[in-house]
Amino acid sequence: MVQEQVARWPMNQSRCSMGFKGGLGGHDAGAKGRTQNLQNYAGKLGRLGIAWLLSTIAAGLFAPAASSEPDKKSGYAIGSHRCGTGSLSFPALQIDMKQGFCAGLVASEDHDLRFPRSIVQIPGHELFVVADMGGWGHGDGRLLLLDPLAAEGKRVSELVAGFEYPFGLAVGPDGKVYASTAETIFRFDPLAANPKSTIETIIHNLPGRRLTLSDGTKVTESSHPLKHFVFDRLGRIFVNIGSHSDDCITRPPITKPCAAGEGPSPLASIWMFTPPAGGIFPALKPSDPNPPRIVYARGLRNSMALAIHPRFPDEGYAFLQGENGRDLQDIFKPNEEINAVEQGKHYGWPYCYDLSTSSPEFRAVLQSGPYKNLCNGAASYRQPHSLLPPHGAPLAMLYYHGSKFPELEGKLLVGLHGYRPTGNRVLIYDVDDHGFPKLSPPPVRYRVSCASEPTRAFQTDTGEMKAAPYEELISGWHRVNGARPRGAPVGMTVAEDGAIWLVEDNNKTVIRIDRAAGEPPAPLPCDMRSQAQIDELVRFVRQDVQKRGYLSSVRANLVEKHCLGCHSDFGLKAGQNDAEKDEAVLRFMLAQDGWIYPGDPDSGKLRVRLRGIGAEKLMPPAGENLPKTETGYAKVLNFADYLVGKMVPGTRMRIKAGPPQRKFISKSNKECGEIPTTKVVVVTQRNVSDKPGFSRFYRPADPFLNGECTDADGYYIQSNFLVPLL
């Protein structure tokens, strides 16, 4: 269809003084809307040629609908384009790549992948081992054999099952494959007739799901039980021992250090185990003690990304960690971190974040005792080497060494798994001769997908900060309805031929990155709202006197007074009457990426920017003075909130707290997507007669859809997932 072709063309984006992205971001519902979009894009298609454009229009408008429906695997639309050559050629994915690179889909949920988390090549073979956790159930994990040369649908087979949280994979100094569970590290032969019989445990009794903290507190379900690990060239093994919780905050007042980080076996740390002479760990019997170990570094919340320079531990060479910082509500705080790991240093958790910001909950702990002034100059504290994008969730890190991409040789690759718009990408860092990412003075900017302000400078509470700039190997991996899911990269490895392999957990895929010739495809747009939905929302407002009044006030006293005269006209044209102006402004705001979430004004960028909430820059410029200097301005801001909150007829309700996300379905029981807990939705039917136990709600914003459902079929969620909005 035309909408699929349009999705690959650059969007006609404008920007107003509020710093929001302009241009229609949704697919059009009819030929009239498609024609308008084609006119908008025609100026950008000169190099493609008018003949190509006309043929595309004809093919899109008149081709049968069924013929344009692409095959889908793990949510990715699969077409005829390939990535790779010969026997290592796979369907190319529509994800935004650095020029000269492409991503091919090797395996998907069709291969019974369930929750793959890491991957490593078996030395000397074109085969790979994949650690698949199966989910967060206990004992669901498996180690899998991946044969990329096998026939489609037959590339994955099970090696060993019944593990609790298998995650880490590495090739040891002996050339054997090593793996981890929540409490052990072991080696095994994946090519043996009975791989399970070859398992040799080298480290056991690590802190797992069930813990006893240094003060005797029992923890029945640790938040970070996964064991990532790396070897150095001496054969020593460094193991992530994650924290038991997000921030160690307990009932105030907090006057004692966090028990999880204390004692001889602290959590939130990296433990180092040393092998005997010869550099190979012996196999352990259940009653054997572990190899000698030390607590190498502390104050690291969850070290799921570790990279060791080939020359380490020679003097001055890098041992790097990607820190998953504590979760704050603010989308831009705190930053994630790249830490230069040194023996004996403390890296801040839970007392410090960003560079030197003190956690207010631990104020008393930081005023006296062993952690006095920890965040501000204590000899034991090591600030981050560089900041990473906030909430990016680094889950993979490696130095690239391979022949396929000489321009990447020696550089640092970092995979960001985070579901917020700063995540879902793979970064490339230039490093110095010792493997440390090169720093630049502020401002150093990072990208934010589908944002009104698409880049931001790294900053803390004290202002903009120096950081290591980077390129993006994979960027723009936001969900595009009908084309791809949101990226979820976890483990990465470099194959013997130099190709980069990665796994996605939520999307259940194995992806191979190879060379690509020619210009890369245009980035896919952020399709936030269809033209049909915009029409419906406009109709809701037009039919209600109170909503129309809110809109008129916002248009006249906010948009026309403070937003015009910049790069966007909000759809306003000479000769329009007031009603036409109101509708033009409303349509413009509804078409922008993330400005408005009907029923939930707190989530939209419109409110955040107008009020300068969190780390967002207040707009319009100098807007902080308007409530004091302009009579009625504060009321107009409230009217904007009322307009959004009351836009859709129905009952506003909040998604009940519980698991991080709640699945919702269509009337025909097809899974449509997931909504984060605490999200506000507008319920249009509290108790659905033909679907007992479910409520129907208004269509969520596209980031929560997986592309499998239609508006016509409706969206339904279990009624017990909903709570009244207080």
N, C-alpha and C positions, 0 to 999 in steps of 0.2 A: 504494500500500500504506500501511498505518498508519505504518510506519516512516518513510515520506517525509513524512507530515503531522507526526509527532512531531519530525522534524528541524527544524521551523520553530517549535517551541514553546520557551519558556525552560526551561532545564534546572533541575531541583530540586537545587541545589548546596549542599552543606554544607561546613564547614571545621573541621578539627581543630586542635589546638594546634601541630601540625607545620607549619601553613601550607599544607596541600595542599587542592586543590579536591576536593570530594566529589560524590556522586551518580553514578548509572550513566551512563557516557559513551558506551556502544555501542548499536547497534541490536539489538533482540531477535530471536531466531530463530523463535519460535513464538507462537501466540495467547496462551498463558499469560504470557509475558514482556511482550507488547504490552499486555495488560490491566493488568499491574502498573504499567507506565510511564504508561498513561492515568490510572490512579488517582493516581499521583504528581503528574501535571500538572493534574488536574482543578481543584485549588484556584487555579490561575493562569488559568483560562479563563472566569471569571465574565462578563467583558465580551463573550465570544463567544456565550454562551448554551448552555443544556443541550441544546436541540434541535439546534444545530449540532454539538455534541460527539457526540450519539448518531448523527446522520447520517454523521459522519466515521468513527465506529467501524464502522458497518454497511458503508459504502462500502469501507473499508480491509480489513475482515476477509473480505468475501465477493466482492469484485470479482475477476475473472479476472486472474491474474498478468501476462499479456501486455499487458493494457490499461494497466497502471501503469508500464510501462517507458518513461521519457522519451527523447526524441531527445537526442543529445549532439553538441555541436560543440566541438572543441578541449578536450574533457573537461568542458564545462559542460552541465548538464541544461537543456534548453530546454522551457519550458512555454508557456502561452497569454498570460502577462503581457507587456506591452510597456513600453518606456521611450521617451519622446518623443512627438511628435504629427505627424500628417500624413505627408508623405513621409520625414520623419526620425524614424520610429518603428521601433524594433528590439527583438528579444527581450530581455526584462529578465533580467539575471543575478542569481543568488542570492549576491551578495556584500554584506557588511554596510556600509551607507552612512549618512552623516550624514542626519538627518531632513530631508526636502525634496529629496533627491537620489536618482537612480537611475542604473544603468549598463546600457547597451544594447550588444548584440554586433553590430557592423557587419560584420566580416569575420573569418574563421577559417581553419584549415588547409584547409577545403574550397575556399578561394579561392587555394590554392597559396602561402599565406604559409609561410615556412620559418624565419626567424629575424629578425623585424622589430624594429628598434631605435630608430627615430625617425620623426616625422611632422610635416608642416607643410602649411598650407593655401596653395593658389595664390591670390594676391591677386585679388579680384574674381570668383572662381569658387567653386562648391560642389564643388570637386575638391581632392584632397590628394596630396602626394608622400610615399611611404613608403620609407625606406632599409631594405632587407632584406639582412642580411649573409650569409644562406644557411647560416651556421654558422661554424666556425673553420677551414674549408678555405681555401685560397689561390685567389682569383679566382672565388669562388662568389657574390659580392655582386651585388645588383641594385637599381636604383631603379624603383619601381612607381608607377603611377597608380591612385588609389582614387577611384571614383565611387560615393558612398553612395546615390545615387538610382537606380542601376542595379538590375537584377533580382538576387535572391539567387543567389549562385554566380557572378555575372558582374561583380562590382564591382571587381576588381583586374586590371590588365593591366601588362605589362612595358614599361618605357620604355628602359632601357639595362642591359646585363648585362656580366659579366666584370670587376667591380671587386674589389679586395682591401680588405675590411673597410670598406665604406661605413657611416658612422655619423651624422655631424653633418648637420643640415639647418637652414637659416635663410632668412628673407627679408631681403635686403640693403637698404641705403638707397636703391637704385635700383628697388626693388620686384621684383627678380628672385630666383629660387630659387637658393640656394647649397648645396653639398654637399661632403662630404669623403671621402677614402679614407685609408688608413694613411699616405700620404706627400704628399697634395695637397689643396688646396681649390679648387673650381671653381664656376662658375655655368653654368646651362643653361636652355633653354626647354622645359619638360615638355609644352607644348601644340603644339610644332612637329611637322610631319609626320615629321621624322627628328630626334628629340631629341639623339641622339648627335652629330650634325653641328653642334649649337649649343654644345657644351661649350667653355668658355673657362677655362683654368687661371689662377688669380691668385696662388697660392702653391704651390711644389713643393719637392721634395727635403727634406721633413720627416723626422725620425727615425721609421722604420717598424719592421718586424719585425726586420730585420738592422741591427745597430748596432756602432759602434766607440766604446767609452767613452774618457774623457779620458786614461786611462793606457794605451791601446792594446788593452785587452781586447776580443775579438770576441764579440758576442752574436748567435746565429743565430735566436733566437725570443724577442723581447721579450714580457714579460708584459702590457704595457699599450700596445699600438700604436694604439689608436683615437683619432681626432682630433675631439673636441667643440670647438665654437667659438661665439663670440657677437660681435655688433657693438655698439659704443656709438653715441651719436647723432652723433659726429663722423665715423663711418664707419670707425674703427679696428677691427681684428679681433683678438680675444684667443683663443689656441689652447692647448688642453691638450696638454702634452708629458709623457706618463705615464712613470713609472719603469719600468726594465727588469725589476724583480723585486719581490717582496713587501716585503722588509726590508733588502736590500743586505748581508745577513750573509754573510761569507766565512769561511774557515778561521781560527780564533783563533790567536794574539791579533790583534785588529784595532787597528792603530796609525795608520792613515791615513784621511783622510776618504773617504767613499763616492765612488768615481770617477764614478759616474753623475750625480751632482749638481754636478760641477766643470766648469771650463773655460768657453769662450765659448758653447757650445751645450748647456747642461745639460739632463738629463732631470728628471722630477719638478718641473716648473716650468710657468709660464704665459708664453708668448711673445706680445708685442704687435707687430702689423704696422701701419704707418701708410700710408694712401693718399696720392696726390698731391693738390694743391689741387683742390677740387671734390668730394673725398670718395669717388671711385669708383676701385677698383683696375683697372689696365689688364690686358688679357689678355697672358699670357707665352708666348713661344716656348721650346722646350726649352733653348736656350742662354742665355736671359735670366736675370739675377740676380733674386732675390726682392726684394720691396719692403723698405724700411728696417724693421728690427725691433730690439727690445730684449728682454732677459729681464726681464719685469715683476715676477715673484715666484717664489721658490724654495721647496723643501722641501714640495711638495704632491704626494703620492704618485700620485694619479690624479684629475684634475679633470673628472669626467664630469657634474657638475652645476654650472652657472654661471648666474648671474642678474645683470643690470645694471639698476639703477634708471633710468627714463627721463631723469632729470636729470643722471646721471653723465656727464661728470666734473666737474660743478660741485662746489664745495667742500663736503665733508661728506656727499655722497650715496653710496649703497651700491653696491659691487661685491662680490657674495657668491659663495662657492665651497662646495660640499658635498664634504667629504673622505672618501674610502674609506680607512680606517685599515688598518694592518698586521693580518694574520691571526694571532691568538693562539688557543690551544686553549680558553681560558676563554670561555664564551658571553657573559659580561658585561664583557669587557675586550678591547681598549680601546674607548672610545667613538668613534663617528664624530664629525664636526665640521662646524659652519658657520663658515667663516672670512670675515672682512672683509678683502678683498684690498687691499693698499696697495703701491704701487710701491717696489721695493727691499727688501721685507721677506722674511724666511725663516720658514717655517711648521712647521719641525721635522723632517720626514722626512729620513733614517731615525733621527734622534738623539733625538727627543722624541715622546711621544704623550700623549693626554688633554690636560691643561693644561700640566703641567710635569714629567711623569714621564720620566726619562732611560732610554733603551734600554740595558740593562746590557751588551750586546755592544759598545757604543761608549764605554765608560767612559774608556778611555785617550784617545780623540779629544776627549772633552769636558773633559779636564783641562788641555789646553794647545793652543796654536795658534789658528786662526781660529774654532774652535767652542768655545773655552773657556767653560764655564758658559752655553752657549747656552740651555738649558731654564730657567734660573733668573736671569732679569733681563738677559740680553744685549740691547743696544740694537737689534740686528738682528732679534731674534725677536719674532714676533707671536703671542700665544696665541689659541686659537679664540675667536670671539665667543660661541659657545654650543656645548655638547655636543649631539650627536644620539644616538639609541639605538645601542648597540654592535652592530656587524656589520649595521647596517641597510642598508648599501650604497646611498647616495643616487646615483641615476643620472639624475635630472631635477629641475630647479628653475626656477620662473618666477614673475613677479609677475602676478597675475590682473588683467586689465582687460577688462571686457565688461558688456553690459547684462543678460544672463540671470540672473546671480547678484549683485545689488548688495551683498549682505552680504559678498561676497568681494572687493569692489573694493579694489585696491591691496595686498591681502594676498599673502603668499609661500606658494606651494605647493611641496612637496618630495615626490618619489616615492622610496620605499624598495624596492629590488629584492631585498634580502638574503633568503636561504632560511632563515635561522635565525628563531626565533619573535619576534624584534624587528623583522623586516622585513615585506615584503609589505603595504604600506599607502601611503596618500597623506596627508600632513600639511598643516595650515593654520596658518600663523603670523601673528599680529597684529604689525604693524610700526610703527615710529615715522614721523615726517614725512619722514625721510631714507631710509626703506626697511630699517632694521635691525630684526630681530626683537627684541621687547621682553623684557627679562630679568626674572626674579623670583628672590628669595632662596631658598635651600634650605629644605625639600626640594621639588624639582620632579620629578614622577613621569612615567614613560613606561610604556606597556602592553606586556605580553609575552603573545603568543597561546598559548592552551592550556597555561598554566603553572600550577604549584602556587601560585605567588605572582604574581597577574596584573598587578601594577604594581610598579615599582621606582623608587627615587630615583636621579637622576643622581649618580654618585659617582666619585671617583678613589681612588688609594691613600691619599690624605690625608683622605678622608671625603666627605660630601655636598657638592655644588657648586651654585651658582646656574646657571640655564639659562633658555632661552626656552620657556615652556609652549606647547602647541599643541592644536588640535582635530584629529580625524581625519575626513577626507573619506571615505576608504575604510579600514575597520578589519576585523579578524577575517577576513582573506583567507587563512586556513589551509585546507588541503585537507580537504574533507569527502567521503568516499567515496560516489560515486554522484550527488553534487550539483555539485561544482566541483573544479578543481585548485587547487593552491597558487598565489596571485597572483604574477605576475612582471612588474610594471610597469617600463618603461624610459622611452622618450621621451614627453613631453607637449606639447600646444600648445592655445591658446585660439582657437577659430574666430571668424569675423567675427560670428556670431550670439550669441557668448558661451558656447557649449557648450565643455566641456573634452573633448579627445580624448587618448587614450593608447594605446600599443602594448605588448603583452607578447611577449617573445621566446620563452621556453620553451613557452608555451601557444599561440603563433602566432595572436594576435588583434589586432584593432583595436576599441577600446571608446569609446563616446561617453557622456558624463555629462550628464544633463538634469535638469529639474525632475521631482519626484514629489509627488503629493498624498497627504494622509492620513498615518497612522502608518506608520513603516517596519516591515517584517516582523521578527519576532523573530530575533535572531542565531542562526545555525546552531551546533549544539554541536560539541565536539571529539570526534568518534567514533573513539576509540582502539582499542576492542576489542569484538567482538560477544559476546552472551551465550553463543552456541555455543562460541566460543573459550574463554571463561572456564570453561565446564563442562569442556572438554577439559583445560585446565591444572589445574583442581582434581582431575580424575581422575588425571593424571600424579602429582601429589603424594600423593594418597590411596593409590595402589598401591605406594608405595615407603616402606619403614620409615625409612630415613635421612632422606628429605625430610620425612616426618611429624614426626620428632624436631626437625629444624631449625625447622619451623613452630611447634610447640608451645612451644619456647623463646622464639621471637620474640614470640608472642602473650602468654605469661605474663610474661616478664621485660622486655619493651619496651612493647608496646601497653598492657597492663593497668596497668603500673606508671607509665608516663610519658605516655601519649597520651589516656587517658580523662579525663573530667571537663572536657572542653573542648566544642567545638561539634559533635563527631561521636562516635557510639558504636561505630564500626567494625562495625556490624551485630550487636553483642553484645546479648543480651537475657537477662532473668532466667530461670532454669530450664534453661538450656543446659548440657549436659555438656561436658567438655573437647574431645571430638572435634567437637562442633557449634560450639563457640567457635572452634576452629582454622579450620574451614571458613568461618565467617562472616568472620573477619578476612582470610583469604586472598581471598575473593571481593571484599571491600571494596577491598583494595589493588589487585587486578587490574582493577577497574572505574575506577580513577582515571587521569586523563590523564597518562601518562608516568612514573608511579611506578616501574613495573617493565617491563624489556625482557627476556623470558625468554632465558636463556643469556648475557646481557651485563649483569651488575650495575653495571659502571662507567658505563653510559649512563643509568640510571634516577635519577629525582629522589629515590627512597627513600634510596639510598646517599649521594648528594650532600648532601642535607640532614642526614642523621644524622651525617655526618662533617665537615660544614662545609667542603666542598671548593670551591676557587676563591673566587668572590665570593659564593657562597651563604651565607645566614645559617644558622648551626648550630641544629638543633632536636633535642630539645626545648630550651627556654630553659635556659641554664646547663649545657648538655650537655657542654661542654668539661671539666667537672670529674668527670663520671660515671665515666670509665674509672679515675680515681684513687680515688674515694670509694666506688664500688659494686663489690664483688667479682663478677667474671664478666661485667661489662657489655661489656668489649671483646670477649669471646667471643661474646656475643649479636649484636654488630654483624657479626662474621665469619659467624655462622650465617645472618644475613639475606642476606649475599652468597652463601653456599653455596646457600641455598634458591633464589635467583634463577638462579644460574649452572647448577645441576643440574636445574632444573625440567623441562626438555624432554629426553626420551631422544634421544641422538644424540651427534655429535662437534662440539664448538665449534671454529669456524674463523674466520679473519679475512679480510675482503675485501682482496685484494691492492692495494697502492698502484699508482697509475697515473692515468688520467683521474679527475676529481673524483668521478664517480659511475659505477656499473656497472649496466647494464640487466639485468633478469631477466624471464623469460617463464613462461608456463603450459605444461602438457603439450601443449596443442594449438597452441603457438607464438604465442600472443597476448602482446603486450608488456604486462607487469603494472606496471612501475615501475622505479625506480633506487635503489640503495643506495650511500651515500657510502663511499669507500674507508676502510679501517681498521675499519669496522663489524664487529662480531662476529655471526655467525649460527650456528644449530645445524643441522648437516647430518644429514639422516636417511638419505640414500642417497648415498654418495660417487661411485659410478659407476652411472648409470642405464642399465640394459640396453637399453631401447627408445629411449633418447635419448643416443647416444654423445657423449662429450665434455662432458656436463652432470652436475651434481649437484643433488639435490633437498634443499631446506632448509625448516625450519619457517617458517610464515607470519611475515613481518616486521611491525613495528608499522605502523599505518595511514599515518603520514606518508610512507612510502616507496611506497605503493600509488597507482595512478592510477585505480582504480575499474573496470578492464576485466576483472579476473580473479576467480575464485571459489576458496574453499578446497578445494572438491571436485576441482578440476582440478590443484591443486598449484602449487608455485613452484620454478623451475629456474634455475640460473645456470651459466655456463661453468665447468668444473672448474678451468681455468687461472687463474680469477679468485680462487681460494681458496688460502690459505696456512695452515699449522698455527699454532695459537695457542701462543705461547711462554710 
